[in-house]
Amino acid sequence: MHPGDEADRYLRMRGHTTVHTPLAGVHDHNRIAAAYADADAALVGHEPLSADVLARAPRLRAVVRTGVGYDAIDVPAASRLGITVSNLPGINANAVAEYTLGLLLAAARHLVHSATAVAAGTWPREPGRELRGATLGLLGYGATARAVVPLAQAFGMRVLCTTGVPLEERTDGTVHFVELPQLLAEADYVSVHTALTDRSRGLLGAAAFAAMKPTAVLINTARGGIVDEGALAHAVRTGRIAGAALDVVSQEPLAPDSQLRGVDGIVVHSHLAGQSEQARTAAGLEGAAELDASLAGRPRHAVSAGLLPVNAQRPDTTTAKER
């Protein structure tokens, strides 16, 4: 997001003053708190908004996450402080779905290994695997997983899915809905598309990897905390599973001493799945609209209980911080 872009123009047309404070790289707690100190509302990326950070922002009344996952925000603390927290469901589903297929293809045909080896002066010729006829297991059935389904099927893949979505919402008759043990046992590729919650944290650990095929590959474009990274590194290093392509990790950027480093078969990318030009533009504009609606007491995608009343008192001129 940049000064003068569509989101910025939208907010200014709605009477808000915008301040851009990019927070890239390693997250610094005090720097994050300082960025929100005088803001009435904020469009945020992945930076963590702890209870302490929120408490140090006395004017803050609305936070909009310009994506789907909001696990980095202390939503209960926001609710206690009367701060509305919103996300943008499905805003980057197509971008993440296409990226997921890219990771599948790269893993199946050893594309990263091949390019790296050629750059190093060798000429590898190991055969890859075709996706046609393979089984893809989806953990979750939200907007992104649903967007993955037709792309995978276009390559001739069989699709399994395990989800807590109610039966009446499982409308795709071409998807085989199964319990997690069956999915792990049958899938050639396991792709994660579920939110990080207390129930899903560490869901894919040693027991899950032991249940998977030795030829299986893990794909994660959701949240790093869903995977036990130590168990994953051990499983790939010992041949328990074939490999993993990760767009997300538990600590971002990847820590120098991460157990995922130096493991043949594990490829880590820099959280790019939702970062297409189209998705970024849509997220900025939709996020700006949600922020404006939240300040007016009419959020459309609120995930917190601390909703701002329509008649709440606030300054005539608000400051909307964009990330």
N, C-alpha and C positions, 0 to 999 in steps of 0.2 A: 504494500500500500504506500502511496506516495502523495505529496501535496499536489493538488490539481487533478487527481484522477477522479473517476466517476463517483466513488464513495465520498471523497473529500468534497466534491461539488454538491453532492446530495445533502450532506450534513450542513454545509454552509447555507444552502438554499433554504434549509429548514430552520435557520437562525442560530446554529451552533458555531462556536469557535473551535477550530481543530488544532491540535498540537501533535506532531509526529515524533515519536521517540522509539526508534528501532532498538530492539533488545536481542541482538544476535549473539551466538557463541554460548559460553558457559554462563548459566544463570547466577547472578549475584543478588543475594537477598536484599541488601540495602539499596542497590541501584533500582531494583524493581519497585521497592516501597517508595523511593523518591519519585519515580515516574508517575505514581498515582496520587501523590500527596495533595494535589489541588484539583483533581479531576472529578467531574460529576458523573462521567460515564466513560467506559473503555471498550474498545475493540481489541481483543487480545488473540495472540497465537498460542504457543505452547508454554509460555513462561508460567511458573508456579505461583499461584495466588493463595498463600497460606493465610491462616486466621490472623497472624501478626501483620502481614502486609495489608490485609483488608482493614484491620483496626487502625492502621496508620493512614488511612485515606478517609477522613471524616466527611467529605462531601460526596463520596462515591455512592451512587444509587442504582447503577445498571452496569453489568458486565456482559458483553456478548463475545462468545468464543467463535471465531471465524472458521469453524470446522464442526466436526461431529463430537469427538471425544472431549470431555470436560473434567477428566479425573485429576488434572493439575490444579483445579480450583476447589477450595474448601467450601463446598456448597452449604453445609450446615452452618458454618460460621457466617457466610454471606446472608443466609436467612435470618439469623439472629440479629444481624446488623441492618436488616431491612433492605438488602441489596438484591435486586433481581439478577439472576444468572440465566442466560439463554445460550443455546447452541443453534446450529443450522443443520437440521437433519437432512441427509441425502445430498448436501450441496456439492460434494466432490465424488459422488458414487461412481460416475462414469470414469473419471480420472483414475481412481483407485482400482477399478475393475480392469481397465486396460493395462495398468501397471502390473497388476497381479498376473495377468497372462504373459506379460513381458518377463517376469521373474520365472514363471513356469517354463517358458521357452528357453531362457538362458540356462536354467538348471538342467533341463532335459538334454540340451545340446552342448553343454560345457562351454558356453560362450565367453564367460569371464576368464576361465582358466586358459582357453585357447588364445585370447587376445593378450593376456598377461605373459604367456609363454613365448608368443611371437615377439613381443616387445623385448623380452629377455634374450632373444637370439635363437630360440628353438622352434620346432615346427611340429607340434603335437597332432596326432592323427587318430586319437581314440574315438570309437564310435559313440554317438549319443543315442537317445531314445526318442521315438515319436510319441506325441501326445495322443494320437488316435488310438482308441482302445484302452487307454489308461483310465483309472478311476480317480476322480478329484473329490476329496472330502472337505466340505465347508463347515467351519465352526461358526455358527450364527447365520441368521436369515434376515438381516436388515437390508437397507437399500443397496449397499455395496455388494453383498453376497448375491442378491437377486440380479444385479447387473453383471456379475461374473458368469452366471449360469448360461445365458445364450452364447457368450463368447467361448466358454469351454466346450459347449456342445457343438459349436461351429467347427472345432478341431476334432470332433468325434469322441469327446470324453464322456464317460458316465459320471453323473454327479450325485454324490451322497450329501446329506446335510443333517447336522444335529443342532437343535435349537429349542429354546423355551417359548418360542412364538406359539400362540394358541392354534389348535388344529384348524379352526375356521379361517385362519389367515395363511395357511399353507396351501396356496391356490395353484401352484405349478405342479401339474400331474407328471411332468417329466423328471422331477427331482425325487430321489428316494430318501425319505426322512427316516433316520435310524437313530439309535442311541449311540453315545460316544464310544463304547467298547467296540461295537460293530464297525463304526466308521474308522477307528484307528486300525483295526485288523485288516480292513479291505482296501483302504485308500493307498494309491501310489503317491499321491501328493496331498498333504493336509494343509489347508489354507485358513488362516485365522481371520475372522471378521466379526468379533464380538467385543463388547465393551470391557474395560478393566474395572472390575468390581471386587469386593471382598471374596465373592464366590469364584471368580475367574482368575484371581491372582495366583500364579504358580500352577495353573491347571495342567499345563503340559510340562510334566516333570519326569522323573526316572520311570515311574510306573507306566506313564503314557508312551514313552519311547520304547519301553520293553514290549508293549502291545503292538507296535507298528511293524511293518515289513522291514527287513534289512535293506531293501532297495528304496524305501520311501524317503521323500524329501519334504521338509517342513517349509512353508511359506508364511511369513508374518508381516502383514501391513497394518495391523491393528494397534496393539500396545505391547511394549517390551515386557512389562510385568506379568503378562499372561504366561510367559515361558520361563522356566527355571533354567537360567543360562548356564550354570555350572553343570547341570544334568545334561543339557543339550550338547555342550562341548564334549563331555565324556561319551555320550552316545555316538556322536559322529567320529570321534577319535578312535573308539573301539570297534567301529563298524556295526553298532547296534542299529543305526539308521544311516542312509547314504549321505545326507547332507541337509543344508538349510540355507534359504535365502531370506535375509531379514532386512526389512526397511526400517524397523524400529527396534530399539534396545532399551533396557531398563534405565540406563544413564546416558543421556545425550548431551553433547557429542560422546562417542564411544570412548570410555576411559582407557588411558594408556595400558593399564594393568588388567583390562577386561579378559575374562577367561575365553571369550570368543575369538580373541586374536591368535593368529598362527595355527588355526585348526584347518587342515585341508578339508574342503567340502563345505565350509561355512563362509558365506559371502555376506558382508554387511554393507548396506547402503545408507544414505544420509537423510532418511525420513522425507522422501520425495514423492510418495505415491499420490498424494492429493495436490501436488504442485504443478498442475498444468496451467498455462496462461488463461484458458477459459474458466477453469475452476477458481483460480485466484480472483479473476474479475467478478465472477458471480458471487463469491464469498464476500468480497469487499462491499459490493452494492447491497446484497441481501443483509449483510451484517449491519450496515449503516441504517437500513430501514428498520431492522429489529431494534437497534439502539434507540432510534427516535421514538418508536412505538413504546418501548419500555419506559422511557422518561415520561411519556404521556400516560403511563399506567395501563397500557394495552399491549403487553408482550404477547407474541404469537407462539414462541417456542421456549417458554420459561421452563427451567428444570429446578428452580428453587421456590421456596415458599415465601420468601421475603419480597413480595410484590409491592411495588410503589403505588400507593393510592392515587387515583386520578387527580384529586384535589390537594396532593402533597405540596407543601411550600418549598420552593427552590428558587435560586437566583434567576432573573430573566435571561441572562446569557450563560449558557453552559459551556463547559470545556470538554470536548470529546477527544480522548486520547486514542490514536490509532496505532496499531502495531503492524 
